[in-house]
Each structure stands twice: as C-alpha cells, then as structure tokens.
Amino acid sequence: MEKKHYILCENKIPIVVPKRLMVFAGHPDDEIISCGGTILKYQELGSEIIIVIATSGLGGYTKKLDKPKILEHRKNELKLVEDIIKAKIIDLNYSDIEINRKKISKITNLIRDWQPQVILIPHFSDFHRVHRNLSLITRESIYHCSSGKAYGGHERSWTPYGVYYYESPSCKFQYIDASVFVIVDIEYYWNRKKQIFNQVYESQKEVLERVIEWAEDTAILRGNEINSKYGEAYIPMTEYTPLKILLV
C-alpha cells in the first residue's frame, strides 16, 4: 500500500514547488511588472520558467520618430530577459489579439506540450484589450486542456494544479469583485525585479515612467497584508482547474 507523506507545521509554511511555471504576457514587460518577484522566487526554488509573449508591444513609443526602431528594441529586450532570468521565452509575435480558433488552438497546444503545473494570466476584466483578450483565450484553452480533446488533444490531456490571475496597472485588484487573494512574499526579490525592469526595458522608460511607481506602491501595499515589505497579489481561477498548488 502506497504511503502518503504529510508535513505538519506550526510557524513555517511548506512550499510546493512546481516543476514548470508558465506566464502569459500581453506585451514584453508585463511579466516583470506584474509577476517579476514571483518569477525570480520560484526560479530560485527550482521551477522552470516559461514566458509566453502574445504581442511585440509595437505601441511602446511616445515619439513618432522612434516607431521604426521599436521592433528591434523589443526583440533585444526579450533576449535580455531570457538571458538574465534564465527563462524560456515564447514570442507569439501577434500584431494584435483577436479571439479566434487559431489562437485558442495555439495556446491550448502550448499548454499541452509544456505541461506547466502553475499558470499565471491577466485578469479577464483588464481594461487593456490585449490583456483582456489574452485572458479570455487562455481561459478557454485551459478549459479545453482540462476537460476535452478539442484541437488535436488525442492522448494529450493536461490539467494544471494552479491557475492564477495577476494584477496589472490596467487591472487593479481593489476594483475586482473577488473574495480570495493570494499574496506571494517577494521581499527578497523586489530590488532585483526593479533592477531587471530598468535594465531590460530601457526603451519603455518614458512610456512606462509611472508603471514602476505603481508596481512599487502596490508591492508595498500587498506586502503589508502579509507582514512583509513587498508582495505580489493573485486571484486563483478554480473553474475546471482544482487548486492544488498554493503560491506563497
């Protein structure tokens, strides 16, 4: 008879470390702004990090004369992220995100191929259409992975152990009707997150000058809620994906 092992604790929280953690980002930089501390923490704990970038972020310029250079900048930035945090970057290179079968099939099969135990996605009510549509596409893809064989799923089923919505400047959780929040303690990873953002996304400094301020203010707020200096908040998605891994 198989033995089951349980951990009893009083003061310390046991951590279940996923083998693979997959982050879906609408644009390059979303992954660092919203999930950077969590990525760094779980990568240090041993998780393989896969970051799926939906669009190239070609709107990330403030002056028209910068527009022709932005694509090259964005490609270089993604390579830097891949090198610095040792993550696997999958650049879907969509010009925009419209919800259709082709994109749902692509993301469904990405999840089946990589079999991530934990997936982080934007919230479906995000004000930015790219974030919002990516969330809806990914939600449907997770549904197909977990409950059916559509889009070539013969003998290729996969159910993640945890799916979480992340917070963003265009989707602040104080405006979301949700009763459960999970906050990851990133006290020891905040400075590194900020450093990577400033180092990698140099082309976005003018466009996103207030974003890193929002990220810091929000990280302090979330940290206060768990008696830490900095935190990142998530809302669990439990439809079709039972929550078996708690982010901490």
WOTAFEN-V638419 format. One record per pair of residues at least 4 apart in sequence whose C-alpha atoms are under 6 Angstrom apart, sorted by sequence separation. I is the first residue (numbers start at 1). J is the second residue. D is the distance in Angstrom with one decimal. If there is no record, write none. Layout:
BEGIN
i:I j:J d:D
i:I j:J d:D
END
This chain:
BEGIN
i:30 j:34 d:5.9
i:31 j:35 d:5.3
i:32 j:36 d:3.9
i:39 j:43 d:5.9
i:43 j:47 d:4.8
i:80 j:84 d:5.9
i:81 j:85 d:6.0
i:82 j:86 d:5.3
i:101 j:105 d:5.9
i:104 j:108 d:5.9
i:109 j:113 d:5.9
i:111 j:115 d:5.5
i:129 j:133 d:5.8
i:130 j:134 d:6.0
i:135 j:139 d:6.0
i:143 j:147 d:5.9
i:144 j:148 d:5.1
i:149 j:153 d:4.0
i:167 j:171 d:5.9
i:168 j:172 d:6.0
i:186 j:190 d:5.9
i:195 j:199 d:6.0
i:196 j:200 d:5.7
i:197 j:201 d:5.6
i:204 j:208 d:5.6
i:205 j:209 d:5.3
i:214 j:218 d:5.9
i:215 j:219 d:5.9
i:219 j:223 d:5.9
i:224 j:228 d:5.6
i:238 j:242 d:5.3
i:25 j:30 d:5.5
i:42 j:47 d:5.5
i:82 j:87 d:4.9
i:149 j:154 d:5.8
i:167 j:172 d:5.9
i:223 j:228 d:4.5
i:25 j:31 d:5.7
i:126 j:132 d:5.0
i:223 j:229 d:4.9
i:125 j:132 d:6.0
i:223 j:230 d:4.0
i:124 j:132 d:4.8
i:223 j:231 d:4.2
i:122 j:131 d:5.8
i:220 j:229 d:5.8
i:222 j:231 d:4.8
i:220 j:230 d:4.7
i:124 j:135 d:5.1
i:219 j:230 d:4.7
i:123 j:135 d:5.9
i:124 j:136 d:5.9
i:145 j:157 d:5.7
i:146 j:158 d:5.8
i:219 j:231 d:4.8
i:122 j:135 d:5.3
i:145 j:158 d:5.4
i:146 j:159 d:4.7
i:219 j:232 d:5.8
i:27 j:53 d:5.9
i:20 j:47 d:5.3
i:26 j:53 d:5.9
i:19 j:47 d:4.9
i:20 j:48 d:4.6
i:21 j:49 d:5.1
i:22 j:50 d:4.7
i:23 j:51 d:4.8
i:24 j:52 d:4.9
i:25 j:53 d:5.0
i:26 j:54 d:5.0
i:27 j:55 d:5.3
i:18 j:47 d:5.8
i:20 j:49 d:6.0
i:22 j:51 d:5.8
i:26 j:55 d:5.9
i:27 j:57 d:5.1
i:97 j:130 d:5.6
i:104 j:137 d:5.6
i:108 j:141 d:4.4
i:50 j:87 d:5.8
i:56 j:93 d:5.5
i:104 j:141 d:5.7
i:49 j:87 d:5.0
i:50 j:88 d:4.7
i:51 j:89 d:4.9
i:52 j:90 d:4.7
i:53 j:91 d:4.9
i:54 j:92 d:5.1
i:55 j:93 d:4.9
i:53 j:92 d:6.0
i:55 j:94 d:4.7
i:54 j:94 d:5.9
i:55 j:95 d:5.8
i:118 j:160 d:5.9
i:123 j:165 d:5.1
i:187 j:229 d:5.4
i:117 j:160 d:4.7
i:118 j:161 d:5.9
i:120 j:163 d:5.9
i:122 j:165 d:5.3
i:127 j:170 d:5.4
i:187 j:230 d:4.7
i:117 j:161 d:5.1
i:118 j:162 d:4.7
i:119 j:163 d:4.8
i:120 j:164 d:5.0
i:121 j:165 d:5.0
i:122 j:166 d:5.4
i:126 j:170 d:5.9
i:186 j:230 d:5.4
i:118 j:163 d:5.7
i:120 j:165 d:5.9
i:126 j:171 d:4.8
i:186 j:231 d:5.1
i:105 j:151 d:5.6
i:112 j:158 d:5.8
i:185 j:231 d:4.7
i:184 j:231 d:5.4
i:183 j:231 d:6.0
i:184 j:232 d:5.2
i:183 j:232 d:5.4
i:183 j:233 d:4.4
i:182 j:233 d:5.7
i:182 j:234 d:5.1
i:181 j:234 d:5.7
i:181 j:235 d:5.0
i:184 j:248 d:4.5
i:166 j:234 d:4.8
i:165 j:234 d:5.4
i:164 j:234 d:5.8
i:165 j:235 d:5.1
i:164 j:235 d:5.4
i:164 j:236 d:4.4
i:163 j:236 d:6.0
i:164 j:237 d:5.5
i:163 j:237 d:5.4
i:162 j:243 d:5.0
i:161 j:243 d:5.7
i:161 j:244 d:5.0
i:162 j:245 d:5.4
i:161 j:245 d:5.7
i:22 j:116 d:5.9
i:21 j:116 d:5.4
i:20 j:116 d:4.7
i:23 j:119 d:5.8
i:20 j:117 d:5.8
i:21 j:118 d:4.9
i:22 j:119 d:4.8
i:23 j:120 d:4.7
i:24 j:121 d:5.2
i:21 j:119 d:5.9
i:18 j:117 d:5.6
i:26 j:130 d:5.7
i:26 j:131 d:5.2
i:77 j:200 d:5.5
i:34 j:167 d:5.9
i:34 j:168 d:5.6
i:37 j:186 d:5.3
i:37 j:189 d:5.3
i:37 j:190 d:5.9
i:37 j:193 d:5.8
i:36 j:193 d:5.5
END
